[in-house]
Amino acid sequence: MGSVPIFMKQAVVIFILLVVGSVLAHYHVANQSYFPVTKLASADGYTFHMVQDRTAERGACGEANDRFLAPLKKSCAHCAVVYARCERELHGLELQLLMGDPVPMHVVIAPGLRLSIEGPAARVRADCEHIAANLVQSGARSAGCVFPGTLRRP
């Protein structure tokens, strides 16, 4: 009775490792952040890429995308959601939008979001300014339209 069998010692060590691994995995997942990103296409030739501010949880990210898409689905019956997802890391255009890098399209900037607009050249500037004005009328503190190739602050 004086000695503990080797398999019991191994079982205790395995149990401790599982507990420590579970705690570390939970900590890792809890500290992830996500960017709500969306791409829309309209029947009249527009494409919109949107990046919203980072969220602390995946669920909050999905809710941010839902809040953005809900009014659009009502007002734009001919718009197609190409994707609405939560990204841990951004690349390409979405990273450029977040960082405020110059892009070859008009961009609406408002607190919490950046929205690039590609569309008919004759109308895209007026549409960009119209979207920015509507955001302010809807309660955004500020919003503006940035022209292609212009450096912006994030």
N, C-alpha and C positions, 0 to 999 in steps of 0.2 A: 504494500500500500504506500510505500515511501517514494516510489518513482512513478511519474506520469508516463504513460505509453507515448511513443514517438508520434503516432498518428494524431493524438490529442494535441500535442504541441504544434504540429503542422496545421491542424484545423484551426487552432487559436490564431496562428500567424496569418492564415488565409482570411479568416474573419476580419482581423484588424486591417489587413490590406484592402479588403472589399469596402469596409467602412471609410477608410481614408480616401480611397478612389472615388467613392460616391460623393463625399463631401467636396472633393476637388472638382469633380464633374459638375456638380450643382453650382459651385462658385463660378466656374467657367461659363456656363450657360446663363447664369443670372447677370453676368457682367458683359454680355453681348449687347450690341446696339444695332439698330436696323434703320435703313433709309427707305421710306416709301417712294417707289418710282413707278411711273405710269406712262404708257404710250398709247395715244389715241389716233385714229385715222377717221377722217370724215369723207362723205361721199363727194363733197365739192372740192377735194384736192388738198385739204389741210392735214398736216401731221403735227401732233403736239407731244413733246417729251416733258414730263414734269418730275422734279425732285423736290421732296419736302424735307424739312429738318429731321435730323436723326431722332429716333425714339429709343427709349430704354428697354422696351420689351417687344417681342414679335407680335403679340396681340395688339398692342397699341399701334404698331406699324400698320397692321391690317385695317384697324379702325380708321386710321388717317387716310388710307387709300379709299375706303368706303365713303368717308365724308366728302372726299373730293369727287368721287364718281357719282354719288347719288343724285345731285342736282343736274349733272350732265346727262345722265340717262333719261331724265324727264324732259330736258330742253333740247336735246339733240338726238332725235330718233334714228338718224342716219349715221351716227358716230359708232365706230367699232372700237372696243377695247382690245388693243393688240396684246398688251400685258399690263398687269397691276401686280407688283410683287414687292417683297421686302428683301433688300440686299444688305449684306454685312459690309461689303466693299463695293465701291463704285468704280466704273471703268468708262473710257471713251467719253461720249457726249455728256453722260450723266455726271461724271467726275468734273468735266469742264464747267458744267453749269454750277455745280456746288462750289467750285473753287473761284468762280468769277472770271475764268479765262475767256478770251475772245472766241466767239463761235460765228460761223457764217450764216446766222439767221437772227431774227428778232427774238428778244427774250423779255418776258414779263418778270419783274422782280418785285416781290412783296414779302413782308415778314413771314417766314416759315416756308416759302416756296420759290422755285425758279421754274419758269415754263417757257420752253422754246417753241417757236411757231414757224413752221414751213408751210408755204402756201402760194397762191397766185401772187406774183410779184406786184401787180397793180393794186392789190388790196391789203397785203399782209401788214404794212406799216399802220394803216388806219385801224385794222382789226386789233393789232397789238396795243395801240393806245386806247382803243375802246375797252378791251379786256382789263387793262390797268385801271381805267376810270371806274368800271363796274365793280372792281374789287374794293376800291375806296368807298364807293357808294354803299357797298354791302357791309362795310364796317372795318375793313383793313385800315391800319394806322397810316399806311402809305403804300403806293405801288407805282411802278414806272415801267416804261418800255425802253429797252436798250437796243440800239441798232446793231446790225451785223458788224463784227470785227472790233467792237468796242470793249475795252477792258472794264470790268465791273468789280465792285466789292461784293464779297459773298454776304 
